[in-house]
């Protein structure tokens, strides 16, 4: 997949609107009951980058970024200001934030993930684009060192231990992360007059499966 490991300017994504979407097929039966199903195991996020534009300089930055990605051709990183940390947005990243696996004495590779819980129900979201330098990892509560104990692939979100964690040990991690996205349009329509009057451009962004 064509992907550029570069982040959309965070100053421009701040103020944008968006969030997760699901796809649900609903069939209403003759007796009035419903059958509901989904072909998606994971949600997909959509955003409008136009809401973050505050000046004509911002528009220039947007157009330069859009041209460098060649419209929809190349994916890129996006900071979702409402959901970019493994823990609470107000809390610092901790190596104990998320359980990402259990050691078996053999496995050395663990995928970063974030669990969303409400009541007894949970959803595990794979994290493919961690922010380099923010990942902290612990094994049974003892924090490991990046380099001496493990390495992180920032392009896939995989944690690779130099020595496999012992059988039964709980592997946890904390991190900041980006969303892999692309432009959902091949054109940017702007007008100096309308922008100065408060009319911002529509710049749809959609999450990629990677």
C-alpha positions as CSV (number, residue, x, y, z in Angstrom):
1,X,0.0,0.0,0.0
2,X,1.3,3.5,-0.9
3,X,1.9,5.2,2.5
4,X,4.0,8.1,3.5
5,X,5.2,8.0,7.2
6,X,4.6,11.7,7.7
7,X,2.0,13.3,9.9
8,X,-0.6,15.9,8.7
9,X,0.4,19.1,10.5
10,X,-1.0,18.7,14.0
11,X,-1.7,22.4,14.3
12,X,-4.2,22.0,11.4
13,X,-5.8,18.8,12.6
14,X,-6.5,20.5,16.0
15,X,-10.1,21.8,15.7
16,X,-11.1,19.3,13.0
17,X,-14.3,17.2,13.4
18,X,-14.6,13.5,13.1
19,X,-14.6,10.1,14.9
20,X,-15.4,6.4,14.4
21,X,-18.0,5.0,12.2
22,X,-19.5,1.5,12.0
23,X,-21.3,-0.4,9.3
24,X,-24.4,-2.2,10.4
25,X,-26.8,-4.2,8.2
26,X,-30.4,-4.1,9.7
27,X,-33.2,-6.2,8.5
28,X,-36.7,-5.6,9.9
29,X,-38.6,-8.9,10.0
30,X,-42.4,-9.3,9.3
31,X,-43.1,-9.5,13.0
32,X,-41.3,-6.2,13.7
33,X,-38.2,-7.7,15.2
34,X,-34.8,-6.8,13.8
35,X,-31.8,-8.8,12.8
36,X,-28.5,-6.8,12.9
37,X,-25.1,-7.8,11.6
38,X,-21.9,-6.1,10.6
39,X,-19.2,-7.0,8.0
40,X,-16.7,-4.9,9.9
41,X,-14.7,-6.2,12.8
42,X,-13.1,-2.8,13.3
43,X,-14.5,0.7,13.2
44,X,-13.3,3.2,10.6
45,X,-12.7,6.9,11.4
46,X,-13.5,9.9,9.3
47,X,-12.5,13.5,9.7
48,X,-12.9,16.9,8.1
49,X,-9.6,18.7,8.0
50,X,-11.2,21.9,6.7
51,X,-12.5,22.7,10.2
52,X,-8.9,23.3,11.4
53,X,-8.1,26.0,8.8
54,X,-7.7,29.4,10.5
55,X,-5.8,31.5,8.0
56,X,-4.7,31.7,4.4
57,X,-1.3,30.4,5.5
58,X,-3.0,27.3,6.8
59,X,-4.7,26.9,3.4
60,X,-1.2,27.1,1.7
61,X,0.1,24.4,4.1
62,X,-2.9,22.2,3.3
63,X,-2.5,22.5,-0.4
64,X,1.3,21.7,-0.2
65,X,0.5,18.6,1.9
66,X,-2.3,17.6,-0.5
67,X,-0.1,17.9,-3.6
68,X,2.8,16.0,-1.9
69,X,0.4,13.1,-1.3
70,X,-1.0,13.4,-4.8
71,X,-4.5,13.5,-3.6
72,X,-5.9,10.2,-2.6
73,X,-2.8,8.3,-3.8
74,X,-0.7,8.2,-0.7
75,X,-1.8,7.6,2.9
76,X,-0.3,9.5,5.8
77,X,-0.5,9.9,9.6
78,X,-3.2,11.9,11.4
79,X,-3.3,13.0,15.0
80,X,-6.8,12.5,16.4
81,X,-6.8,15.0,19.3
82,X,-9.7,13.3,20.9
83,X,-8.1,9.9,21.0
84,X,-4.3,9.7,20.7
85,X,-3.1,8.2,23.9
86,X,-3.2,4.7,25.3
87,X,-4.8,6.0,28.5
88,X,-6.9,8.9,29.5
89,X,-6.2,12.1,27.4
90,X,-5.5,14.0,30.7
91,X,-3.0,11.3,32.0
92,X,0.6,10.8,31.1
93,X,1.5,7.7,29.2
94,X,2.3,4.7,31.5
95,X,3.8,1.3,30.7
96,X,0.8,-0.2,32.5
97,X,-1.9,1.5,30.3
98,X,-2.8,-1.5,28.0
99,X,-2.4,-5.2,28.2
100,X,-1.1,-6.4,24.8
101,X,-0.5,-10.0,25.5
102,X,0.8,-12.9,27.7
103,X,4.2,-14.4,27.4
104,X,4.6,-18.1,26.6
105,X,8.4,-18.3,26.7
106,X,8.6,-18.4,22.8
107,X,6.7,-15.4,21.3
108,X,8.8,-12.3,20.9
109,X,6.5,-10.2,18.8
110,X,3.4,-8.4,20.3
111,X,1.0,-6.0,18.6
112,X,0.2,-2.7,20.2
113,X,-3.6,-2.4,20.9
114,X,-6.0,-0.2,22.8
115,X,-9.0,-1.7,24.6
116,X,-12.3,0.3,24.8
117,X,-14.6,-0.9,27.6
118,X,-18.1,-0.1,28.5
119,X,-19.8,-2.3,31.1
120,X,-19.0,-6.0,30.3
121,X,-18.3,-5.3,26.6
122,X,-14.9,-4.5,25.2
123,X,-13.4,-3.7,21.8
124,X,-9.7,-4.2,21.0
125,X,-8.3,-1.8,18.5
126,X,-5.0,-2.6,16.8
127,X,-2.6,0.3,16.9
128,X,-0.5,0.3,13.7
129,X,1.1,3.8,13.9
130,X,2.6,4.5,17.3
131,X,4.5,7.8,17.7
132,X,8.2,7.1,17.8
133,X,9.8,7.7,21.2
134,X,6.5,7.5,23.2
135,X,6.2,3.7,23.6
136,X,6.7,2.3,27.1
137,X,6.6,-1.5,27.8
138,X,6.4,-3.5,31.0
139,X,6.5,-7.3,31.7
140,X,4.6,-8.2,34.9
141,X,4.8,-4.6,36.0
142,X,8.6,-4.3,35.5
143,X,9.3,-1.6,32.9
144,X,11.5,-2.8,30.0
145,X,14.0,-0.6,28.2
146,X,13.7,0.3,24.5
147,X,16.8,-0.9,22.9
148,X,18.3,-3.2,25.5
149,X,15.0,-5.2,26.0
150,X,12.8,-4.5,23.0
151,X,12.4,-2.5,19.8
152,X,9.2,-0.9,18.3
153,X,8.4,-0.8,14.6
154,X,6.7,2.6,14.2
155,X,5.2,1.6,10.8
156,X,3.4,-1.5,12.1
157,X,3.0,-1.0,15.8
158,X,4.8,-4.3,16.6
159,X,6.9,-4.6,19.8
160,X,9.7,-7.1,19.3
161,X,11.5,-8.4,22.4
162,X,15.1,-9.4,22.3
163,X,14.3,-12.3,24.7
164,X,10.8,-13.8,24.7
165,X,8.8,-12.9,27.9
166,X,8.5,-15.9,30.3
167,X,5.4,-18.1,30.2
168,X,2.4,-16.5,32.0
169,X,3.9,-13.0,32.3
170,X,1.6,-10.1,31.3
171,X,2.9,-7.7,28.7
172,X,1.6,-4.2,29.0
173,X,2.3,-1.0,27.1
174,X,1.6,2.7,27.0
175,X,2.0,5.0,23.9
176,X,0.8,7.9,21.8
177,X,-0.4,7.0,18.3
178,X,-1.6,8.3,15.0
179,X,-4.3,7.1,12.7
180,X,-3.4,5.9,9.2
181,X,-5.5,7.9,6.8
182,X,-5.8,9.3,3.2
183,X,-7.6,12.2,1.6
184,X,-11.1,11.1,0.6
185,X,-11.2,13.5,-2.3
186,X,-9.0,14.3,-5.3
187,X,-9.6,18.0,-5.3
188,X,-9.4,20.9,-2.8
189,X,-11.8,23.8,-3.5
190,X,-10.8,27.1,-1.9
191,X,-11.8,30.7,-2.3
192,X,-10.0,33.6,-0.7
193,X,-13.2,35.7,-0.5
194,X,-15.3,32.9,1.0
195,X,-12.6,31.9,3.5
196,X,-12.3,35.5,4.8
197,X,-16.0,35.5,5.2
198,X,-15.8,32.4,7.5
199,X,-16.5,29.7,4.9
200,X,-13.9,27.0,5.4
201,X,-13.2,24.3,2.7
202,X,-14.4,20.8,3.0
203,X,-11.4,18.4,3.3
204,X,-12.6,14.8,4.0
205,X,-10.1,12.4,5.5
206,X,-10.8,8.6,5.9
207,X,-8.9,5.9,7.9
208,X,-7.0,3.3,6.0
209,X,-6.8,-0.4,6.9
210,X,-3.1,-1.2,7.2
